[in-house]
Amino acid sequence: MSKRSYHPLTDLGCIAGEDLSEFGAGKEGWLAPDASPTHLCALDAHSLAIANRSLILILGWSDTDEPRVQIRPELSPIEAEHITAIEWLVFDEIKVIAVGTSRGFILVYSVRGDLIHRQMVYPGRIVKLRVRGTKKDLTQDISSEEVCVVIPGVIARFDGSDIKSMLQRWFQETHSRFWDQKPKKDSEDIGNSYGRLPYQLWNVNKYGTCVDAAITGIMPPPLMELQSNQRYYCAVTIGDDAVISAFRLSEDRNRSLVGAILSKVVPATFSTIASFSKMIWRSEQTPKRKSEEKPQSFARASPLTCLKDHPRKGEKLTLSPSGTLAAITDSLGRILLLDTQALVVVRLWKGYRDASCFFMEMLVNKEAIGSGSSYYEPGKSDYCLCLAIHAPRKGIVEVWQMRTGPRLLTIQCAKGCRLLQPTYRFGSSLDSPYVPLEVFLLNGDSGQLSVLNRFLN
């Protein structure tokens, strides 16, 4: 019997269209990460969002007849504000796009382009919006869903339940309104009608400004500290001064010396400036404007460890689904596999400059799994965790089995390709069929979107 051929990629659809010309489409390699670092991509189950500095395009890759939506956020021309991060937020019946700006604002838009929420996180450039969650099971005692906002030297955490509540209020109000009735809201209140989202904020620049960071999960409190109901989180950061740093994050803002200073000094400074301004300008001559949001005080961030290895610099970070592993690329063309619980590097790859990594799950032995029944549905235990590495200088994508397994797959790819991964879906039930972690390959030159096959024969 002849062995059937194996194809590592399955084509899913094409995103080519005239509306991509504003992003530079048509020129070879226009979507390559090194050629277009300002081009951002976010993938959902059936939608792709592409953004440049001032424009977001939402398009469907499975249905060519689906209308494409353009979103132009209102950005400050004085501050030269621009888009710096995008990510999907997907709940049961609600799907929206979150946008981070260079001034530290987070904006939330519907798939039709309506502004739902606008909020200042912290003055600074948002470099990453990281959506993740862990379910309560045999390996996890507590479930946690969150949106992590990364700003150089700063990490903010929004709880998934708070975002869900805000979006449900918007969803109910939108669908209870008549088709021909417009919302009666002041233009200044657009984006703040459904309340301000609570969040925690930490200063993590102890070892220098970070270029990427992630909250890896919940960790126990420090020894000799009183037990409380507060949670502690572990955060991993990478940067120019320290390749890897780790912190224990506390929810208590009262314990932070920096937070205490800011909570006292910043309001007093604003009050003094406001009083001085009133002495110079009469209140009748200037119209009243909505006051700017004040920076939130920092909570406590305790350093745990730090790896400095000059001239090596950390560049990109990606987490495994459970948060127990992190793949870190550096400026020397190396990829470090970090155990985030032991905080030790357990594997190292060399010769991968400008690489990008995503964790995925594969069925390594499909025949043994499906030998009993043709209707067998693989579960989580049937998949093995792997790491997909895109090496653009080599023009290949490699898939390695974790933690110390062999290379399972090598795929040739064009210059203008990007690896993408669908965002985490909030509230997915453990009882529903298990959806493995997939990785997609987007060819910017042809517009073709493909998925890396999950099994090897």
Secondary structure per residue as TSV (DSSP state, phi and psi in degrees):
chain	resnum	aa	ss	phi	psi
A	1	M	-	360.0	129.5
A	2	S	-	-77.1	140.7
A	3	K	-	-77.3	127.9
A	4	R	-	-70.4	149.5
A	5	S	-	-71.1	149.2
A	6	Y	-	-112.9	130.7
A	7	H	-	-111.6	119.2
A	8	P	S	-72.1	-18.9
A	9	L	E	-121.2	146.1
A	10	T	E	-120.6	119.3
A	11	D	E	-71.1	136.6
A	12	L	E	-114.7	-33.8
A	13	G	E	176.4	-175.3
A	14	C	E	-136.0	141.4
A	15	I	-	-108.1	5.6
A	16	A	-	-59.5	142.8
A	17	G	-	-179.7	159.8
A	18	E	G	-66.0	-27.7
A	19	D	G	-70.7	-7.1
A	20	L	G	-85.9	-4.9
A	21	S	G	-63.3	-30.6
A	22	E	G	-68.3	-17.7
A	23	F	G	-93.5	-1.0
A	24	G	T	97.3	9.5
A	25	A	T	-62.8	144.9
A	26	G	T	112.0	-24.2
A	27	K	S	-95.8	135.7
A	28	E	T	-58.7	131.1
A	29	G	T	74.2	22.0
A	30	W	T	-66.0	-24.5
A	31	L	T	-102.2	1.9
A	32	A	-	-62.1	135.9
A	33	P	T	-57.0	-37.8
A	34	D	T	-76.2	-29.3
A	35	A	T	-82.9	-27.2
A	36	S	-	-137.2	71.4
A	37	P	T	-67.2	-20.0
A	38	T	T	-83.7	-9.7
A	39	H	-	-82.0	123.9
A	40	L	E	-114.2	144.6
A	41	C	E	-132.4	140.7
A	42	A	E	-137.8	130.2
A	43	L	E	-113.7	138.1
A	44	D	-	-120.1	-176.8
A	45	A	S	-55.9	-39.5
A	46	H	S	-136.0	13.0
A	47	S	E	-136.1	149.0
A	48	L	E	-128.5	133.5
A	49	A	E	-113.6	126.8
A	50	I	E	-120.0	135.5
A	51	A	E	-136.5	146.7
A	52	N	-	-114.3	-152.8
A	53	R	S	-68.3	-26.4
A	54	S	S	-136.6	-1.7
A	55	L	-	-135.4	141.5
A	56	I	E	-122.4	132.9
A	57	L	E	-118.8	123.5
A	58	I	E	-106.1	124.6
A	59	L	E	-141.7	153.7
A	60	G	E	-98.3	135.8
A	61	W	S	-96.6	-12.9
A	62	S	S	-96.2	-21.3
A	63	D	-	-126.5	109.6
A	64	T	T	-70.0	-21.0
A	65	D	T	-85.7	-6.6
A	66	E	S	-68.4	131.5
A	67	P	-	-64.1	144.7
A	68	R	-	-99.4	139.3
A	69	V	E	-113.2	131.0
A	70	Q	E	-104.9	134.6
A	71	I	E	-123.7	125.1
A	72	R	-	-116.9	95.9
A	73	P	-	-62.1	148.8
A	74	E	-	-76.7	107.5
A	75	L	-	-113.4	149.4
A	76	S	-	-73.0	116.3
A	77	P	T	-72.6	-25.8
A	78	I	T	-68.1	-41.9
A	79	E	T	-88.4	2.6
A	80	A	T	53.9	42.9
A	81	E	-	-68.9	141.9
A	82	H	-	-148.9	167.9
A	83	I	E	-76.5	131.7
A	84	T	E	-124.2	-13.1
A	85	A	E	-159.6	145.2
A	86	I	E	-140.6	152.1
A	87	E	E	-164.3	147.7
A	88	W	E	-80.3	145.3
A	89	L	E	-118.9	113.2
A	90	V	E	-120.0	118.3
A	91	F	-	-112.3	-167.0
A	92	D	S	-57.1	-62.7
A	93	E	S	-113.1	6.8
A	94	I	-	-121.5	133.1
A	95	K	E	-137.2	123.0
A	96	V	E	-135.0	169.5
A	97	I	E	-115.8	128.9
A	98	A	E	-100.8	138.2
A	99	V	E	-126.4	132.7
A	100	G	E	-108.9	143.9
A	101	T	E	-117.9	171.3
A	102	S	T	-73.7	-10.3
A	103	R	T	-100.2	3.1
A	104	G	S	90.8	15.1
A	105	F	E	-93.9	145.6
A	106	I	E	-113.6	127.3
A	107	L	E	-116.4	142.1
A	108	V	E	-122.9	124.4
A	109	Y	E	-120.7	148.4
A	110	S	E	-76.8	169.3
A	111	V	T	-69.1	-12.4
A	112	R	T	-91.6	-5.2
A	113	G	S	96.5	11.7
A	114	D	-	-84.7	134.5
A	115	L	E	-75.1	122.9
A	116	I	E	-100.7	-40.4
A	117	H	E	-150.3	145.1
A	118	R	E	-143.5	127.0
A	119	Q	E	-152.8	138.6
A	120	M	E	-78.6	131.9
A	121	V	-	-97.1	-58.2
A	122	Y	-	-165.1	140.2
A	123	P	S	-60.7	114.8
A	124	G	S	155.2	170.9
A	125	R	-	-81.6	120.9
A	126	I	-	-76.7	117.3
A	127	V	-	-98.1	-17.2
A	128	K	E	-159.2	137.3
A	129	L	E	-113.8	112.5
A	130	R	E	-113.6	117.5
A	131	V	E	-106.7	125.7
A	132	R	E	-158.1	164.8
A	133	G	E	-160.9	153.9
A	134	T	E	-127.1	135.5
A	135	K	-	-93.0	152.5
A	136	K	-	-76.0	116.4
A	137	D	S	-147.2	-155.9
A	138	L	S	-67.2	-28.2
A	139	T	S	-98.5	-15.4
A	140	Q	-	-121.5	123.9
A	141	D	S	-80.2	-27.0
A	142	I	S	-131.8	138.4
A	143	S	-	-88.2	148.8
A	144	S	E	-152.1	130.1
A	145	E	E	-130.7	134.6
A	146	E	E	-156.1	163.2
A	147	V	E	-119.7	118.3
A	148	C	E	-100.6	126.2
A	149	V	E	-107.1	123.5
A	150	V	E	-108.8	122.7
A	151	I	E	-123.7	143.4
A	152	P	T	-49.5	115.0
A	153	G	T	85.6	-1.2
A	154	V	E	-139.2	141.3
A	155	I	E	-125.4	134.3
A	156	A	E	-121.9	146.1
A	157	R	E	-128.1	122.1
A	158	F	E	-104.7	130.9
A	159	D	E	-76.6	138.5
A	160	G	H	-61.3	-33.8
A	161	S	H	-66.4	-34.9
A	162	D	H	-67.8	-41.2
A	163	I	H	-65.7	-40.4
A	164	K	H	-62.8	-42.2
A	165	S	H	-62.6	-42.9
A	166	M	H	-63.5	-43.2
A	167	L	H	-70.5	-31.5
A	168	Q	H	-67.2	-37.6
A	169	R	H	-63.6	-42.1
A	170	W	H	-64.6	-43.6
A	171	F	H	-63.0	-44.0
A	172	Q	H	-66.5	-41.1
A	173	E	H	-67.7	-38.7
A	174	T	H	-66.0	-42.1
A	175	H	H	-84.6	-13.4
A	176	S	H	-88.9	-9.3
A	177	R	S	-82.7	144.7
A	178	F	-	-67.5	153.7
A	179	W	T	-60.0	-37.6
A	180	D	T	-95.5	10.8
A	181	Q	-	-105.9	129.8
A	182	K	-	-98.8	149.5
A	183	P	-	-67.5	138.9
A	184	K	-	-97.7	87.0
A	185	K	-	-136.9	147.2
A	186	D	-	-69.0	144.1
A	187	S	G	-61.2	-28.3
A	188	E	G	-72.2	-21.9
A	189	D	G	-91.7	-3.3
A	190	I	T	-63.7	128.1
A	191	G	T	94.0	-7.1
A	192	N	-	-129.1	16.3
A	193	S	T	-73.7	-20.5
A	194	Y	T	-109.4	21.0
A	195	G	-	92.3	157.0
A	196	R	-	-84.1	135.0
A	197	L	-	-80.2	126.7
A	198	P	-	-72.5	150.9
A	199	Y	-	-159.6	164.7
A	200	Q	E	-105.3	150.4
A	201	L	E	-135.8	133.0
A	202	W	E	-131.9	144.1
A	203	N	E	-95.4	117.9
A	204	V	-	-123.1	35.5
A	205	N	-	-100.2	27.1
A	206	K	T	-57.8	-38.6
A	207	Y	T	-111.0	26.0
A	208	G	S	107.5	165.2
A	209	T	-	-67.7	132.8
A	210	C	E	-89.1	149.1
A	211	V	E	-102.2	-15.7
A	212	D	E	-160.6	155.0
A	213	A	E	-159.6	165.5
A	214	A	E	-157.6	143.7
A	215	I	E	-87.6	115.9
A	216	T	E	-85.7	-18.2
A	217	G	E	152.8	-174.1
A	218	I	E	-87.0	138.8
A	219	M	E	-130.5	159.6
A	220	P	-	-69.0	157.2
A	221	P	-	-69.4	163.5
A	222	P	-	-67.5	157.5
A	223	L	T	-64.7	153.5
A	224	M	T	63.2	23.5
A	225	E	-	-114.9	142.0
A	226	L	-	-61.0	139.2
A	227	Q	-	-73.3	142.1
A	228	S	-	-149.9	177.5
A	229	N	S	-84.2	-0.6
A	230	Q	-	-74.7	148.8
A	231	R	-	-94.0	151.2
A	232	Y	E	-120.1	138.1
A	233	Y	E	-117.7	150.9
A	234	C	E	-101.3	131.3
A	235	A	E	-122.5	138.4
A	236	V	E	-115.0	130.9
A	237	T	E	-124.3	153.1
A	238	I	E	-131.5	152.6
A	239	G	E	-168.7	-169.3
A	240	D	S	-77.7	-35.8
A	241	D	S	-85.9	-34.5
A	242	A	-	-130.6	123.2
A	243	V	S	-60.7	-45.5
A	244	I	E	-137.7	133.8
A	245	S	E	-135.0	153.3
A	246	A	E	-134.9	143.7
A	247	F	E	-135.9	150.7
A	248	R	E	-99.3	121.4
A	249	L	E	-102.9	128.8
A	250	S	E	-104.3	150.0
A	251	E	S	-81.6	-13.7
A	252	D	-	-83.5	113.7
A	253	R	S	-78.5	-22.1
A	254	N	T	-69.2	-20.0
A	255	R	T	-86.6	-7.0
A	256	S	-	-88.6	120.2
A	257	L	H	-64.0	-43.4
A	258	V	H	-62.3	-42.2
A	259	G	H	-64.4	-39.1
A	260	A	H	-64.6	-40.8
A	261	I	H	-63.9	-45.9
A	262	L	H	-63.5	-39.5
A	263	S	H	-66.1	-23.5
A	264	K	H	-96.6	-43.3
A	265	V	H	-78.0	-44.6
A	266	V	H	-61.6	-48.7
A	267	P	H	-61.2	-38.0
A	268	A	H	-65.7	-38.1
A	269	T	H	-65.1	-45.1
A	270	F	H	-62.5	-38.0
A	271	S	H	-66.1	-40.4
A	272	T	H	-65.1	-44.2
A	273	I	H	-63.1	-41.7
A	274	A	H	-64.5	-40.4
A	275	S	H	-65.9	-40.8
A	276	F	H	-65.7	-36.6
A	277	S	H	-66.0	-37.1
A	278	K	H	-67.3	-27.2
A	279	M	H	-70.3	-29.1
A	280	I	H	-91.1	-45.0
A	281	W	S	-111.2	133.8
A	282	R	-	-73.8	142.1
A	283	S	T	-65.5	-24.1
A	284	E	T	-73.4	-23.3
A	285	Q	T	-82.9	-21.1
A	286	T	S	-118.3	131.2
A	287	P	-	-67.4	148.8
A	288	K	-	-73.7	132.0
A	289	R	-	-119.3	155.5
A	290	K	-	-65.7	130.1
A	291	S	-	-64.5	144.9
A	292	E	-	-69.7	148.6
A	293	E	-	-69.7	136.1
A	294	K	-	-85.1	146.0
A	295	P	-	-62.2	138.8
A	296	Q	-	-77.6	146.3
A	297	S	-	-71.9	152.9
A	298	F	-	-79.3	146.6
A	299	A	B	-91.2	179.0
A	300	R	-	-80.7	130.9
A	301	A	E	-125.1	111.3
A	302	S	E	-99.8	123.3
A	303	P	E	-66.8	139.4
A	304	L	E	-108.5	-46.9
A	305	T	E	-159.3	166.0
A	306	C	E	-154.8	137.4
A	307	L	E	-118.6	112.2
A	308	K	-	-111.9	129.5
A	309	D	-	-148.1	69.5
A	310	H	T	-60.5	135.6
A	311	P	T	-95.9	17.2
A	312	R	-	-63.7	136.9
A	313	K	-	-130.1	137.1
A	314	G	E	-73.3	141.8
A	315	E	E	-121.5	-53.6
A	316	K	E	-134.4	152.3
A	317	L	E	-138.2	136.4
A	318	T	E	-137.9	145.0
A	319	L	E	-107.3	150.7
A	320	S	-	-74.8	164.0
A	321	P	T	-55.5	-40.0
A	322	S	T	-81.3	-13.5
A	323	G	S	82.6	4.1
A	324	T	S	-84.0	-14.5
A	325	L	E	-128.0	146.5
A	326	A	E	-136.9	133.2
A	327	A	E	-101.3	126.3
A	328	I	E	-124.6	125.5
A	329	T	E	-97.9	148.0
A	330	D	E	-128.2	177.6
A	331	S	T	-75.6	-7.3
A	332	L	T	-99.2	12.3
A	333	G	S	77.9	23.8
A	334	R	-	-112.2	155.1
A	335	I	E	-122.7	122.9
A	336	L	E	-106.6	131.2
A	337	L	E	-99.9	113.5
A	338	L	E	-105.2	129.7
A	339	D	E	-81.7	110.2
A	340	T	T	-76.8	-11.2
A	341	Q	T	-89.9	-44.4
A	342	A	T	-84.5	-16.1
A	343	L	T	57.0	48.8
A	344	V	E	-133.6	149.4
A	345	V	E	-81.9	123.3
A	346	V	E	-106.6	-8.9
A	347	R	E	-159.5	154.8
A	348	L	E	-145.0	133.0
A	349	W	E	-115.0	144.5
A	350	K	-	-120.9	154.4
A	351	G	S	81.9	36.7
A	352	Y	-	-128.8	65.0
A	353	R	T	-69.6	141.6
A	354	D	T	60.3	25.9
A	355	A	-	-77.9	158.9
A	356	S	E	-131.6	146.7
A	357	C	E	-130.2	147.5
A	358	F	E	-143.5	139.8
A	359	F	E	-80.3	145.2
A	360	M	E	-147.0	170.7
A	361	E	E	-122.7	137.5
A	362	M	E	-132.6	148.9
A	363	L	B	-90.4	100.0
A	364	V	S	-74.5	-35.6
A	365	N	-	-123.7	77.1
A	366	K	H	-67.5	-36.9
A	367	E	H	-64.2	-40.9
A	368	A	H	-67.2	-32.5
A	369	I	H	-71.4	-43.5
A	370	G	S	-96.5	13.5
A	371	S	S	-71.4	-28.2
A	372	G	S	-78.0	-39.6
A	373	S	-	-149.9	142.1
A	374	S	T	-75.0	-14.1
A	375	Y	T	-102.6	15.1
A	376	Y	-	-68.4	130.3
A	377	E	-	-105.2	113.9
A	378	P	-	-59.7	140.9
A	379	G	-	-103.7	-176.1
A	380	K	G	-60.4	-36.9
A	381	S	G	-69.4	-15.6
A	382	D	G	-82.6	-9.6
A	383	Y	-	-104.7	149.9
A	384	C	E	-114.0	145.3
A	385	L	E	-77.3	134.6
A	386	C	E	-134.0	167.8
A	387	L	E	-123.2	120.6
A	388	A	E	-93.0	125.5
A	389	I	E	-117.2	120.8
A	390	H	E	-98.2	115.6
A	391	A	E	-106.9	92.6
A	392	P	T	-64.6	-30.4
A	393	R	T	-70.6	-28.1
A	394	K	T	-90.1	-16.6
A	395	G	T	70.3	36.0
A	396	I	E	-138.5	160.1
A	397	V	E	-122.2	126.4
A	398	E	E	-113.6	147.8
A	399	V	E	-122.6	121.2
A	400	W	E	-116.0	139.8
A	401	Q	E	-80.8	138.0
A	402	M	T	-93.3	149.9
A	403	R	T	-91.7	-30.1
A	404	T	T	-122.0	21.1
A	405	G	-	-76.2	177.9
A	406	P	-	-82.4	174.9
A	407	R	E	-77.8	122.9
A	408	L	E	-94.2	-25.2
A	409	L	E	-155.3	142.9
A	410	T	E	-134.2	126.6
A	411	I	E	-124.4	129.1
A	412	Q	E	-77.5	138.8
A	413	C	-	-141.7	157.7
A	414	A	-	-73.8	169.4
A	415	K	T	-64.9	-41.1
A	416	G	T	-89.7	42.0
A	417	C	E	-104.1	154.0
A	418	R	E	-135.7	142.7
A	419	L	E	-87.5	136.3
A	420	L	E	-134.1	159.4
A	421	Q	-	-142.2	134.1
A	422	P	B	-60.5	146.2
A	423	T	-	-70.3	160.2
A	424	Y	-	-65.4	138.3
A	425	R	B	-101.0	118.1
A	426	F	T	-66.8	144.4
A	427	G	T	74.1	12.0
A	428	S	-	-66.4	134.7
A	429	S	-	-84.2	147.7
A	430	L	T	-71.9	-20.3
A	431	D	T	-79.4	-19.7
A	432	S	S	-73.9	159.8
A	433	P	-	-54.7	137.3
A	434	Y	-	-69.7	130.8
A	435	V	-	-106.6	111.6
A	436	P	-	-69.8	159.9
A	437	L	-	-76.5	119.8
A	438	E	-	-111.9	160.3
A	439	V	-	-128.7	134.9
A	440	F	E	-112.5	151.9
A	441	L	E	-118.5	118.6
A	442	L	E	-105.9	118.9
A	443	N	E	-92.9	105.7
A	444	G	T	-66.0	-30.0
A	445	D	T	-71.1	-39.5
A	446	S	T	-99.4	-17.7
A	447	G	-	81.3	5.4
A	448	Q	E	-81.3	134.3
A	449	L	E	-111.7	127.3
A	450	S	E	-130.2	159.1
A	451	V	E	-115.8	141.5
A	452	L	E	-73.5	126.3
A	453	N	-	-60.8	146.4
A	454	R	S	-91.9	-2.1
A	455	F	B	-133.7	155.7
A	456	L	-	-125.2	133.1
A	457	N	-	-108.9	360.0
